[in-house]
Amino acid sequence: MAKPVGARCNLACSYCYYLEKGGMYGDGGPGVMTDDLLELFIKQYMACQTQREVLFTWHGGEPLLRPLSFYRRVVALQRKHAGGHLVDNCIQTNGTLLTEEWCRFLKDNNWLVGVSLDGPQWMHDRHRRDNRGEGTFQKVMRGVELLDRHGVEWNAMAVVNSHNADHPREFYRFFRDIGCRFIQFTPVVERAGAPLSPPLHALPSDGAVAVTAETVAPRQWGEFLCAVFDEWVVRDVGEIFVQLFDATLANWVGVEPGVCSMAAFCGNALAMEHNGDVFSCDHFVFPEYRLGNIFHEPLASMAYGERQNGFRRLKQQLPEQCRRCRFEFACHGECPKNRLLRTSDGEAGLNYLCEGYRRFFEHAAPYMDFMAREWREDGAPARVMEAVAKGLFSRQGPVG
């Protein structure tokens, strides 16, 4: 994830884990990516790729705080250094700064847009406010309308917190009603009152800690997922794609999931700050996880070096309780940043959301077993989706 403006943002969301990162760069500088760094990054990133397709991810903070001219230069430099690669871009935004001109650029260059949107207005505005404390829902929805009008492909990144998690069906139906077909649910799990240094998240965890008021409770997370799944599975399979459900099915059939938190290994989602500092992960932007700076060390050597390989292996360090769990294959301990608890045996490293995930996996298992069986017998995933969409599941559960 490249961060053209670092942690700078025009919003002040109450649960944001990244705003504090600005404290790491208190040099009074502009805090934006220079043209020299941009070209060096694009050139080195291209050189890191082992496949023909290359995906650039622009993140923040709020990346639209850089002017459109910056991203026009991005496209020009990508063409200059493509070297036969097929290049795609995605950009994550809060949606409040989108304009007609922005949307024309995004459409013309086939950029995928991730929009941060937390459900209907009363849910969204509770936590996603601007620097003056005002809600941002109306501005975000104007941005969504512009994306739709210009035919720009967009996905929703929806944060699940301690408040909206109690209204799963209203939350999910909102996205369906506005025509959103791709949804990523991100649960809030943040430690309370921890300073920038020492790091909020150490591996392995030193045990249970206090969490913020916005953090979703484990049981609450499980009930949320079950309720949304029940709504989705009876009418929206093949029409609406929920990242977590897709990842669960992938693990059920032994295919690498499309999200690192549910994969057996992580460490492929490095983050680069505005000054060229590279970190092991977007959730581990702390001095202890700084791999180096691309002005002084090639990106490839940091991405594939021993320090980062060691970070990848840390995900495998699961407590015995996890290794014995019949659903370990489905989550692999989920994201290491959330391993804040001790097991019943006192062993560190249990995921804070474990209880919720286990509740969801138990609930979804009959459906996943059915789809996995069809997958193995037919070898045709599309047929599985078609069968489910045509009603092979009753409202009580899978037929047969």
Secondary structure, DSSP 8 states (H G I E B T S, - for coil): -B-TTTT--SB--TT-SSGGGGGG--S-S--S--HHHHHHHHHHHHHH-SSSEEEEEE-SS-GGGS-HHHHHHHHHHHHHH-TT-EEEEEEEE-STT--HHHHHHHHHTT-EEEEE--SSHHHHHHH-BBTTS-B-HHHHHHHHHHHHHTT--EEEEEEE-TTGGG-HHHHHHHHHHTT--EEEEEE---BSS--SSS-S--SS--S---B-TTS--HHHHHHHHHHHHHHHHTTTTTTSEEHHHHHHHHHHTT---SSGGGSS------EE-TTSEEES-GGG-SGGGEEEETTTS-HHHHHSSHHHHHHHHHTT---HHHHH-TTHHHHTTS-GGG--EE-TTS-EEE-TTHHHHHHHHHHHHHHHHHHHHHHHHH--HHHHHHHIIIIIB-SSSB--
